């Protein structure tokens, strides 16, 4: 029996083996399950995990759903109609554009073939590709003037998720869980629902805790099969046997910790083992979609083949929010790893991707609204950048960092509101620009957090999501009520 291991040399070999296994398992997300530490229940944890949070207002939001759209959705085909593209079809845009891939054949206007119409009392414009999201127009804040600093996927993804294009920084979900904790210690505070069949570009960096302690990174839950690997007891293992094994494991971890006290992953690992039994039951209950009515499942499009597995993940997100998970990051079905990255066959591919996300997105917003959760839940639908208004090659659109559209609902953001204006071609911002840092600052404000004082000491300075002392970014009052 493992619990009776006494030999010193055997223990040393076990420790060495466990260190090797740990190095191969970095980023799987188990560290995010350590809510007991996150809530500050341990004096040891408090001394290791200093918080620098300063609520500046009464929070309007308690939960975040990040519906991230990998690849860069095309703003002029979905949210920002540009008649000038039709008028100047096949002609170059004055001054040219900044192309990323096709620098030789990216200068002639490519009009959108999709019809736009106004929706709701707000008259918000959507293309025919998103009819169900258009039905949520009066619940949405449409920001047409987002812009970013880099034009490649990896850099732009990191810029949006972490505030800077560099590797190694915490994502916004990690900052929120670090600052706010959770109301349910038996669920991950930062849940990631990604495509079970394909990896997203930049992988686990999309939910990394960076230089924050590892327990604040996102925890991936699967939408098909068991939510987490090895969560159920193996055949022939009883609860009592598992408790004995976990007791030994904790003693080995404590011994290991004395040798490697600088590794924050050890704090999370010790707490995770203690919480494993409760988590098993809680996650199983939270993700049991059979408890949902046929009407609710249909609302999300679970009977619609076009929505793929995305509809299931969106419904899982609502149930996790109800059970106390404060941050859920949703990633859509990752066709080719970057679903919205339409460098070729643009008009055909964008229709398929829109069909995949339209009904599940609208279903989640409508469901949150009817259950009362939307009032204090922020739903953020956005990609890392937009697309160019000119043709790439025969029938594609290249990356555009200078202007793109994001949607926000709930949590005190203005509903039925369109912010800003792009130029006649949809290439650059013309009025009321919103940087990624300004969006982050405004989002944190809705959670009662001051982006200038929510910091963490790292390499001799207090780091933050927005780095406001250098960037000078501020919140955007027009976006919120």
C-alpha positions as CSV (number, residue, x, y, z in Angstrom):
1,X,0.0,0.0,0.0
2,X,1.4,3.4,-1.0
3,X,0.5,4.9,2.4
4,X,3.1,2.6,4.1
5,X,6.1,3.6,2.0
6,X,8.9,4.4,4.5
7,X,12.1,4.0,2.6
8,X,13.9,7.3,2.2
9,X,15.5,6.5,-1.2
10,X,12.1,5.4,-2.6
11,X,10.5,8.7,-1.6
12,X,13.3,10.6,-3.3
13,X,12.7,8.7,-6.5
14,X,9.0,9.3,-6.2
15,X,9.7,13.0,-5.8
16,X,12.0,13.1,-8.8
17,X,9.4,11.2,-10.9
18,X,6.7,13.6,-9.8
19,X,8.8,16.6,-10.7
20,X,9.3,15.2,-14.2
21,X,5.5,14.5,-14.6
22,X,4.8,18.0,-13.4
23,X,7.1,19.6,-16.0
24,X,5.2,17.7,-18.7
25,X,1.8,18.7,-17.4
26,X,2.2,22.5,-17.1
27,X,-0.8,24.5,-18.2
28,X,-3.5,21.8,-18.0
29,X,-5.4,24.0,-15.7
30,X,-5.7,22.0,-12.5
31,X,-4.1,24.9,-10.7
32,X,-7.2,26.9,-11.2
33,X,-9.1,24.6,-8.9
34,X,-7.4,25.8,-5.7
35,X,-10.2,28.1,-4.5
36,X,-9.4,27.6,-0.9
37,X,-6.1,29.4,-1.4
38,X,-7.7,31.9,-3.7
39,X,-10.3,32.9,-1.0
40,X,-7.5,33.4,1.5
41,X,-8.5,30.7,3.9
42,X,-4.9,29.9,4.7
43,X,-2.6,32.2,6.5
44,X,0.2,30.6,4.6
45,X,-1.5,31.4,1.3
46,X,-2.1,35.0,2.4
47,X,1.6,35.5,3.0
48,X,2.4,34.1,-0.4
49,X,-0.3,35.7,-2.5
50,X,-0.4,39.5,-1.8
51,X,-3.4,41.3,-3.2
52,X,-3.3,44.9,-4.4
53,X,-7.0,45.4,-5.3
54,X,-8.8,48.6,-4.8
55,X,-12.5,48.7,-5.6
56,X,-13.4,52.2,-6.7
57,X,-17.1,51.9,-7.2
58,X,-19.9,49.6,-6.3
59,X,-19.5,46.8,-8.8
60,X,-22.0,46.5,-11.6
61,X,-20.7,43.1,-12.7
62,X,-19.9,39.9,-10.8
63,X,-19.3,37.5,-13.7
64,X,-17.6,37.6,-17.1
65,X,-18.2,35.5,-20.2
66,X,-15.5,36.0,-22.8
67,X,-16.8,34.7,-26.1
68,X,-13.6,34.9,-28.0
69,X,-13.6,34.7,-31.8
70,X,-10.3,33.5,-33.0
71,X,-9.0,34.7,-36.3
72,X,-10.5,38.2,-36.7
73,X,-14.2,38.6,-37.7
74,X,-14.8,40.8,-40.7
75,X,-16.4,44.0,-39.4
76,X,-17.7,45.2,-42.8
77,X,-19.4,41.9,-43.4
78,X,-21.1,41.6,-40.0
79,X,-21.5,44.9,-38.1
80,X,-20.2,47.9,-40.0
81,X,-21.8,48.3,-43.5
82,X,-19.7,50.3,-46.0
83,X,-21.6,51.4,-49.2
84,X,-18.4,53.1,-50.4
85,X,-16.9,49.6,-51.0
86,X,-19.5,48.9,-53.6
87,X,-19.1,52.3,-55.2
88,X,-15.3,51.8,-55.5
89,X,-15.3,48.1,-56.1
90,X,-12.1,47.0,-57.8
91,X,-10.4,50.3,-57.2
92,X,-7.6,51.0,-54.8
93,X,-8.2,52.8,-51.5
94,X,-6.5,56.2,-51.4
95,X,-3.2,55.9,-49.5
96,X,-3.3,52.1,-49.6
97,X,-3.6,49.7,-46.7
98,X,-1.2,47.9,-44.3
99,X,-1.4,44.2,-45.5
100,X,0.0,41.4,-43.4
101,X,0.3,38.5,-45.9
102,X,-0.5,39.6,-49.4
103,X,1.5,42.9,-49.9
104,X,1.4,42.8,-53.7
105,X,-2.3,42.2,-54.4
106,X,-4.2,43.8,-51.5
107,X,-5.2,47.2,-52.7
108,X,-8.6,46.9,-54.4
109,X,-11.9,47.4,-52.7
110,X,-13.9,44.3,-52.0
111,X,-17.6,45.0,-51.2
112,X,-19.6,42.8,-49.0
113,X,-22.2,40.7,-50.7
114,X,-24.3,40.5,-47.6
115,X,-27.4,42.6,-46.9
116,X,-27.6,44.8,-43.8
117,X,-30.7,45.9,-41.9
118,X,-31.5,47.7,-38.7
119,X,-32.8,45.9,-35.6
120,X,-34.6,46.8,-32.4
121,X,-35.5,50.2,-31.1
122,X,-31.8,51.1,-31.3
123,X,-31.7,50.5,-35.0
124,X,-28.4,48.7,-34.7
125,X,-27.2,47.3,-38.0
126,X,-26.4,43.7,-38.6
127,X,-25.8,41.7,-41.7
128,X,-28.0,38.8,-42.8
129,X,-25.3,36.4,-41.5
130,X,-26.3,37.0,-37.8
131,X,-30.1,37.1,-37.7
132,X,-30.4,35.8,-34.1
133,X,-27.7,38.0,-32.7
134,X,-29.4,40.9,-34.4
135,X,-32.5,40.0,-32.3
136,X,-30.4,41.0,-29.2
137,X,-29.6,44.4,-30.6
138,X,-31.2,46.3,-27.7
139,X,-29.2,44.4,-25.2
140,X,-25.9,45.1,-26.9
141,X,-23.2,47.7,-26.8
142,X,-21.5,47.7,-30.2
143,X,-18.0,49.1,-30.2
144,X,-17.0,49.8,-33.8
145,X,-13.7,51.4,-33.1
146,X,-11.5,48.9,-31.4
147,X,-7.9,48.9,-32.5
148,X,-4.7,47.0,-31.6
149,X,-1.0,47.3,-31.9
150,X,0.1,44.2,-33.9
151,X,-1.1,42.5,-37.0
152,X,-0.1,38.9,-36.4
153,X,-2.4,36.4,-34.7
154,X,-0.2,35.4,-31.8
155,X,0.8,38.9,-30.9
156,X,-2.7,40.3,-31.2
157,X,-4.2,37.4,-29.2
158,X,-1.7,38.1,-26.4
159,X,-2.4,41.8,-26.6
160,X,-6.1,41.3,-26.1
161,X,-5.9,38.6,-23.5
162,X,-3.0,40.0,-21.4
163,X,-2.7,43.7,-22.3
164,X,0.6,43.3,-24.2
165,X,1.8,41.2,-27.1
166,X,4.7,39.7,-25.1
167,X,4.6,36.1,-23.8
168,X,4.4,35.4,-20.1
169,X,1.7,37.8,-18.9
170,X,-1.6,37.0,-17.1
171,X,-4.8,37.0,-19.0
172,X,-7.7,39.2,-18.0
173,X,-9.5,36.2,-16.5
174,X,-6.5,35.6,-14.3
175,X,-6.5,39.2,-13.1
176,X,-10.2,39.0,-12.3
177,X,-9.9,35.8,-10.3
178,X,-6.8,37.1,-8.5
179,X,-8.7,40.2,-7.5
180,X,-12.2,38.9,-6.7
181,X,-12.0,35.3,-5.7
182,X,-15.1,33.1,-6.1
183,X,-18.4,32.4,-4.3
184,X,-18.1,28.6,-4.8
185,X,-14.9,27.0,-3.5
186,X,-15.7,23.7,-5.2
187,X,-15.6,25.0,-8.8
188,X,-12.8,26.5,-10.8
189,X,-13.0,30.3,-10.6
190,X,-11.7,30.7,-14.2
191,X,-13.2,28.1,-16.5
192,X,-12.1,27.6,-20.1
193,X,-14.5,25.9,-22.6
194,X,-12.5,25.3,-25.8
195,X,-13.2,23.3,-28.9
196,X,-12.8,19.6,-27.9
197,X,-11.7,18.7,-31.4
198,X,-9.1,21.4,-32.4
199,X,-6.6,23.5,-30.6
200,X,-6.8,27.3,-30.6
201,X,-3.9,29.4,-32.0
202,X,-1.5,30.2,-29.2
203,X,-3.0,27.3,-27.1
204,X,-2.9,27.6,-23.3
205,X,-1.5,31.1,-23.4
206,X,-5.1,32.2,-24.1
207,X,-5.8,31.5,-20.4
208,X,-2.4,31.6,-18.8
209,X,-1.8,33.2,-15.4
210,X,1.6,34.4,-16.5
211,X,3.6,35.8,-13.6
212,X,0.6,35.6,-11.2
213,X,0.6,32.4,-9.1
214,X,-0.4,29.3,-11.1
215,X,-3.7,28.8,-9.2
216,X,-5.2,31.8,-11.2
217,X,-4.8,30.2,-14.6
218,X,-7.8,29.0,-16.5
219,X,-9.1,25.4,-16.0
220,X,-10.1,23.6,-19.2
221,X,-13.4,21.7,-18.9
222,X,-14.3,19.4,-21.8
223,X,-17.8,19.6,-23.4
224,X,-17.7,16.0,-24.5
225,X,-17.1,13.1,-22.1
226,X,-15.8,13.6,-18.6
227,X,-15.3,17.3,-17.9
228,X,-11.7,16.6,-16.5
229,X,-9.4,13.7,-17.0
230,X,-9.0,11.4,-14.1
231,X,-11.8,13.1,-12.1
232,X,-13.8,9.9,-11.5
233,X,-12.5,7.2,-9.2
234,X,-10.8,4.3,-11.0
235,X,-12.5,0.9,-10.9
236,X,-11.7,-0.9,-7.6
237,X,-10.7,2.3,-5.8
238,X,-12.8,3.3,-2.8
239,X,-13.2,6.7,-1.2
240,X,-11.1,5.5,1.8
241,X,-8.3,4.3,-0.4
242,X,-8.2,7.6,-2.2
243,X,-8.1,9.5,1.1
244,X,-5.1,7.5,2.1
245,X,-3.4,8.1,-1.2
246,X,-4.1,11.8,-1.0
247,X,-2.7,11.9,2.5
248,X,0.5,10.5,1.3
249,X,0.6,12.8,-1.7
250,X,0.1,15.8,0.5
251,X,3.0,14.7,2.8
252,X,5.2,14.3,-0.3
253,X,4.2,17.7,-1.6
254,X,5.0,19.3,1.7
255,X,8.4,17.7,1.6
256,X,8.9,18.8,-2.0
257,X,7.8,22.3,-1.1
258,X,10.6,22.7,1.5
259,X,13.1,22.2,-1.4
260,X,11.3,24.3,-3.9
261,X,9.5,27.0,-1.9
262,X,9.6,29.5,-4.8
263,X,7.3,27.4,-7.0
264,X,3.7,28.7,-6.6
265,X,2.4,25.7,-8.4
266,X,3.0,23.7,-5.2
267,X,0.5,25.8,-3.3
268,X,-2.2,25.1,-5.9
269,X,-1.3,21.4,-6.1
270,X,-1.7,20.8,-2.3
271,X,-5.1,22.6,-2.2
272,X,-6.3,20.8,-5.3
273,X,-5.8,17.4,-3.8
274,X,-7.9,18.3,-0.8
275,X,-10.7,19.7,-2.9
276,X,-10.8,16.9,-5.5
277,X,-13.8,14.9,-4.0
278,X,-16.1,17.9,-3.7
279,X,-15.1,19.2,-7.1
280,X,-16.0,15.9,-8.7
281,X,-19.6,16.1,-7.5
282,X,-19.9,19.9,-8.1
283,X,-18.7,19.8,-11.7
284,X,-20.8,16.8,-12.5
285,X,-23.9,18.6,-11.3
286,X,-23.1,21.9,-12.9
287,X,-22.5,20.4,-16.3
288,X,-25.4,18.0,-16.4
289,X,-27.2,19.4,-19.4
290,X,-29.9,16.7,-19.2
291,X,-31.5,18.9,-16.5
292,X,-32.3,21.5,-19.1
293,X,-35.6,21.5,-20.9
294,X,-35.9,20.7,-24.6
295,X,-37.0,24.4,-25.1
296,X,-33.8,25.7,-23.5
297,X,-31.6,23.3,-25.5
298,X,-33.3,24.4,-28.7
299,X,-32.7,28.0,-27.7
300,X,-29.0,27.4,-27.9
301,X,-29.3,25.5,-31.2
302,X,-28.3,22.1,-29.8
303,X,-30.6,20.5,-32.4
304,X,-29.0,22.6,-35.2
305,X,-26.0,20.7,-36.9
306,X,-24.5,24.1,-38.0
307,X,-23.8,25.1,-34.4
308,X,-21.5,22.1,-33.8
309,X,-20.3,21.8,-30.2
310,X,-20.4,25.5,-29.6
311,X,-24.1,25.5,-28.6
312,X,-23.3,22.9,-25.9
313,X,-20.4,25.0,-24.5
314,X,-22.6,28.1,-24.4
315,X,-25.2,26.3,-22.3
316,X,-22.5,24.9,-20.1
317,X,-21.3,28.4,-19.6
318,X,-24.7,29.6,-18.2
319,X,-24.9,26.6,-15.8
320,X,-21.3,27.3,-14.6
321,X,-22.2,30.9,-13.9
322,X,-25.3,29.9,-12.0
323,X,-23.2,27.6,-9.9
324,X,-20.7,30.3,-8.9
325,X,-17.9,30.3,-11.5
326,X,-17.1,34.0,-12.0
327,X,-15.1,33.8,-15.2
328,X,-15.9,31.6,-18.2
329,X,-13.9,31.9,-21.4
330,X,-15.6,30.4,-24.5
331,X,-13.9,29.6,-27.7
332,X,-15.8,28.8,-30.8
333,X,-15.4,25.7,-33.1
334,X,-11.8,26.1,-34.3
335,X,-12.0,25.4,-38.0
336,X,-8.4,25.3,-39.2
337,X,-7.4,26.7,-35.7
338,X,-8.5,30.2,-36.7
339,X,-12.1,30.1,-37.8
340,X,-12.5,33.8,-38.7
341,X,-9.1,33.9,-40.6
342,X,-10.6,34.1,-44.1
343,X,-7.6,34.7,-46.3
344,X,-9.3,32.8,-49.1
345,X,-12.9,31.9,-50.1
346,X,-14.0,34.6,-47.7
347,X,-17.7,34.9,-48.6
348,X,-18.3,31.1,-48.3
349,X,-16.3,30.5,-45.2
350,X,-17.6,33.5,-43.2
351,X,-21.2,32.2,-43.7
352,X,-20.3,28.9,-42.3
353,X,-18.6,30.4,-39.2
354,X,-21.5,32.8,-38.6
355,X,-23.9,29.9,-38.7
356,X,-21.8,28.2,-36.1
357,X,-21.9,31.1,-33.5
358,X,-25.0,33.1,-34.2
359,X,-27.7,31.0,-32.5
360,X,-25.6,29.9,-29.5
361,X,-24.5,33.4,-28.8
362,X,-28.0,34.8,-29.0
363,X,-29.3,31.9,-26.9
364,X,-26.8,32.6,-24.1
365,X,-27.6,36.3,-24.0
366,X,-31.4,35.7,-24.0
367,X,-31.0,32.9,-21.4
368,X,-29.0,35.1,-19.1
369,X,-31.5,37.9,-19.5
370,X,-34.5,35.7,-18.7
371,X,-32.8,34.2,-15.6
372,X,-31.8,37.7,-14.4
373,X,-28.1,36.9,-14.6
374,X,-27.4,39.4,-17.4
375,X,-27.8,42.4,-15.1
376,X,-24.5,41.6,-13.4
377,X,-22.8,39.4,-16.0
378,X,-20.6,40.9,-18.7
379,X,-20.8,39.1,-22.0
380,X,-17.9,40.1,-24.3
381,X,-17.9,38.9,-28.0
382,X,-14.7,39.9,-29.8
383,X,-11.7,38.8,-31.8
384,X,-8.1,39.8,-31.8
385,X,-8.5,42.2,-34.8
386,X,-10.7,42.7,-37.9
387,X,-10.3,42.3,-41.7
388,X,-9.2,44.6,-44.5
389,X,-11.8,46.2,-46.8
390,X,-9.7,45.2,-49.9
391,X,-9.2,41.9,-51.6
392,X,-6.4,39.5,-50.7
393,X,-5.7,37.6,-53.9
394,X,-8.9,36.5,-55.6
395,X,-11.4,36.2,-52.8
396,X,-9.9,36.7,-49.3
397,X,-9.5,39.4,-46.7
398,X,-6.3,40.0,-44.8
399,X,-5.7,41.1,-41.2
400,X,-6.7,44.6,-40.1
401,X,-5.4,45.9,-36.7
402,X,-6.6,49.5,-37.3
403,X,-10.3,49.0,-36.8
404,X,-12.6,46.2,-35.7
405,X,-15.9,45.6,-33.9
406,X,-16.6,44.1,-30.5
407,X,-20.0,43.5,-28.7
408,X,-20.7,43.8,-25.0
409,X,-23.8,43.0,-23.1
410,X,-24.8,43.2,-19.5
411,X,-22.9,44.3,-16.4
412,X,-23.7,48.0,-16.7
413,X,-22.6,48.4,-20.3
414,X,-24.9,50.6,-22.4
415,X,-27.5,48.6,-24.2
416,X,-28.7,49.4,-27.7
417,X,-25.7,51.7,-28.1
418,X,-23.2,52.1,-31.0
419,X,-19.9,53.6,-30.1
420,X,-17.6,55.3,-32.6
421,X,-17.3,55.4,-36.4
422,X,-14.8,54.1,-38.9
423,X,-13.8,55.7,-42.2
424,X,-15.8,55.3,-45.4
425,X,-14.1,52.0,-46.1
426,X,-14.0,50.5,-42.6
427,X,-10.2,50.5,-42.6
428,X,-9.4,53.0,-39.8
429,X,-11.1,54.6,-36.8
430,X,-12.6,58.0,-37.6
431,X,-14.3,58.9,-34.4
432,X,-14.1,57.7,-30.7
433,X,-11.3,55.2,-30.8
434,X,-11.1,52.5,-28.2
435,X,-7.8,50.8,-27.5
436,X,-7.5,47.3,-26.0
437,X,-6.2,48.9,-22.8
438,X,-9.1,51.2,-22.6
439,X,-11.6,48.4,-23.0
440,X,-9.8,46.4,-20.3
441,X,-9.8,49.4,-17.9
442,X,-13.5,49.9,-18.5
443,X,-14.2,46.3,-18.0
444,X,-12.3,46.2,-14.7
445,X,-14.2,49.3,-13.6
446,X,-17.5,47.5,-14.0
447,X,-16.2,44.9,-11.5
448,X,-15.4,47.7,-9.0
449,X,-11.7,47.6,-9.7
450,X,-9.3,50.4,-10.5
451,X,-7.0,49.3,-13.3
452,X,-4.2,51.6,-12.0
453,X,-4.0,50.0,-8.6
454,X,-4.8,46.4,-9.4
455,X,-1.2,45.3,-9.5
456,X,1.2,42.4,-8.7
457,X,4.9,42.7,-7.9
458,X,7.1,41.2,-10.6
459,X,10.7,41.7,-11.4
460,X,11.1,44.8,-9.3
461,X,7.9,46.7,-10.4
462,X,4.2,46.6,-9.8
463,X,2.7,45.1,-13.0
464,X,-0.9,45.5,-14.0
465,X,-3.2,44.5,-16.8
466,X,-3.2,48.0,-18.5
467,X,0.2,49.3,-17.4
468,X,-1.4,52.7,-17.1
469,X,1.6,54.5,-15.7
470,X,3.3,53.9,-19.1
471,X,0.4,53.6,-21.5
472,X,-1.7,56.4,-20.0
473,X,-4.9,54.5,-20.8
474,X,-8.2,55.5,-19.1
475,X,-11.7,54.1,-19.0
476,X,-14.3,55.0,-21.6
477,X,-17.3,56.5,-19.8
478,X,-19.5,56.5,-22.9
479,X,-19.6,52.7,-22.9
480,X,-21.3,52.3,-19.5
481,X,-24.4,53.6,-17.7
